[in-house]
């Protein structure tokens, strides 16, 4: 799971919360986390099914396109 670029000028976001626990089984379309940029708060949804492994803690600043979780 990569951090999407929502705004043209956004270079980073803050991980506000995980909506699924580490190592949970998830399905395509599940809401995974909430991110906040300088201008917006948005949810990230799963594009695949499997088990999720968090790579970033809540409250962390993350760069656009940074990998924040793996689905296996």
Secondary structure, 3 states (H helix, E strand, C coil): CECCCCCCCCCEEEEEEECCCCCCEECCCCEEEEEECCCCEEEEECCCCEEEEECCCCCCEEECCCECEEEC
